């Protein structure tokens, strides 16, 4: 059985943000989706310059979870930049939320 997902604190909604390489129509590009919690991890760690423990505390998660999340986010961003893919930020929808359960 899967462990219950810890509710994460997200300070801003970035779900309407998308980046793409210049000169290529978006419909022709592969897309990489950055989850909203991964975007928040990028904001806190890379933009705000906070240490991982402080980022984790602000998001209400463990430092090891934060570490895995920031690593995933960096890999996705690198993939989009290096392989000329569109990058978009999306809110995660979980099985329970789809059925009206939170």
Legacy VTK file of the C-alpha trace (Angstrom):
# vtk DataFile Version 3.0
C-alpha trace
ASCII
DATASET POLYDATA
POINTS 102 float
0.000 0.000 0.000
1.234 3.462 -0.860
2.179 5.928 1.837
-0.184 8.905 2.249
1.137 12.014 0.479
2.079 14.861 2.822
0.279 18.121 1.999
2.861 20.593 0.688
2.827 24.331 1.187
3.032 26.148 -2.155
3.378 29.947 -1.922
2.494 30.847 -5.529
0.464 29.380 -8.384
2.692 28.910 -11.432
0.282 26.622 -13.277
-0.267 29.041 -16.181
3.453 29.301 -16.995
5.069 27.721 -20.048
8.460 28.172 -21.745
9.520 26.989 -25.169
12.475 27.276 -27.531
12.367 30.276 -29.883
11.263 29.807 -33.468
9.415 26.496 -33.058
5.646 26.219 -32.784
4.587 24.802 -29.426
2.417 22.116 -31.022
5.543 20.680 -32.701
7.502 20.363 -29.466
7.748 17.572 -26.934
6.698 18.807 -23.512
8.249 18.424 -20.077
5.871 19.029 -17.166
7.245 20.458 -13.937
4.890 19.778 -11.009
3.876 22.744 -8.865
5.786 21.432 -5.845
8.921 21.043 -7.987
8.529 24.675 -9.138
8.180 25.782 -5.526
11.348 23.843 -4.666
13.187 25.668 -7.484
11.863 29.023 -6.267
12.905 28.470 -2.664
16.271 26.847 -3.327
17.561 28.511 -6.487
15.806 31.892 -6.478
15.509 32.591 -2.738
18.865 30.888 -2.041
17.661 28.986 1.027
19.300 25.850 2.404
17.467 22.581 1.780
16.354 22.175 5.402
14.760 25.634 5.438
13.078 24.960 2.078
11.734 21.656 3.397
10.452 23.343 6.562
8.636 26.012 4.535
7.028 23.375 2.328
6.108 21.167 5.292
8.076 18.130 4.081
11.215 16.262 5.128
14.632 17.346 3.894
15.137 14.035 2.092
11.826 14.459 0.247
12.858 17.997 -0.679
16.223 16.732 -1.911
14.561 14.183 -4.213
12.103 16.809 -5.438
14.757 19.414 -6.313
16.846 16.763 -8.066
13.807 15.756 -10.182
13.077 19.406 -11.000
16.665 20.117 -12.055
16.686 17.014 -14.277
13.422 18.041 -15.975
14.646 21.597 -16.592
17.954 20.337 -17.995
16.079 17.928 -20.283
13.892 20.755 -21.628
16.853 23.086 -22.213
19.222 20.532 -23.709
16.705 18.764 -25.940
14.651 21.786 -27.084
11.419 20.795 -25.358
8.599 22.979 -24.066
8.510 23.312 -20.271
5.232 23.870 -18.463
4.217 23.967 -14.824
1.088 22.056 -13.808
-0.890 21.451 -10.672
-0.764 17.829 -9.649
-4.061 16.004 -9.472
-4.081 12.859 -7.362
-6.435 9.884 -7.574
-8.377 10.915 -4.459
-8.743 14.529 -5.607
-10.190 13.361 -8.936
-12.909 11.530 -7.032
-13.673 14.486 -4.758
-11.570 13.146 -1.870
-8.720 15.210 -0.495
LINES 1 103
102 0 1 2 3 4 5 6 7 8 9 10 11 12 13 14 15 16 17 18 19 20 21 22 23 24 25 26 27 28 29 30 31 32 33 34 35 36 37 38 39 40 41 42 43 44 45 46 47 48 49 50 51 52 53 54 55 56 57 58 59 60 61 62 63 64 65 66 67 68 69 70 71 72 73 74 75 76 77 78 79 80 81 82 83 84 85 86 87 88 89 90 91 92 93 94 95 96 97 98 99 100 101
